[in-house]
Amino acid sequence: MAVREDSAKITIQATGAISWRRADVKYRKNEAFVDVIETVNLLMSKEGSVLRADVDGQIMMRAYLSGTPECKFGLNDKLVLEKRSDRAKADNAVELDDCQFHQCVRLGKFDSDRSISFIPPDGEFELMKYRSTTNINLPFKLQTHVVEPTKSRVEYAIHLKANFDPKLNANDVVLRIPTPLNTISVNCKVQVGKAKYVPADNVIIWK
């Protein structure tokens, strides 16, 4: 089966056949929707310094287009792939450590001019996945201060500040603050939102 699939891929590359789309697709109105979904992973020390930060992203697309149209996206010209040493690095360059594309993307075009050229499948599909670990602009700044005044008491002081434009809003912001496994009671005081202790998960959930 694996050999058969590899042979099919080679045949498609050689003949230019489009196995992921029918040629007779028709819509009364041509539309395409693009969603960029990013997950920011952050590990901080109790002093508030960033130990590790990375971003996992995916570009999802919904295409309702007639025929076999060719779509083309341009990426930021400061984008650097795989941290290539032959490229001049700018301070605000976007470095992608890993990229995965849908089979419809013409990889040769991406290698030559960083454009994503493709004939999309009909409906919803994942166009691209990527990962970045450098020059990450975190959406929030988190300041933490943890002290142990006694052997049986821990005090957390946590400040959350938005790093994005004041015109933008962040919805459904939730902080999960871990507590020691032997915690008996928790007293939460917050200036914004609500916080409660969930003993089953050993966390304080601040919404």
Secondary structure, DSSP 8 states (H G I E B T S, - for coil): -HHHHHHHHHHHHHH---TTS-TT---SS-EEEEEEEEEEEEEE-TTS-EEEEEEEEEEEEEEE-SSS--EEEE--TTEEETT-TTS---TT-EEESEEEE-TTB-HHHHHHHSEEEE---SEEEEEEEEEE-SS---SEEEEEEEEEEETTEEEEEEEEEE-S-TT----S--EEEE--TT--------SSS-EEEETTTTEEEE-
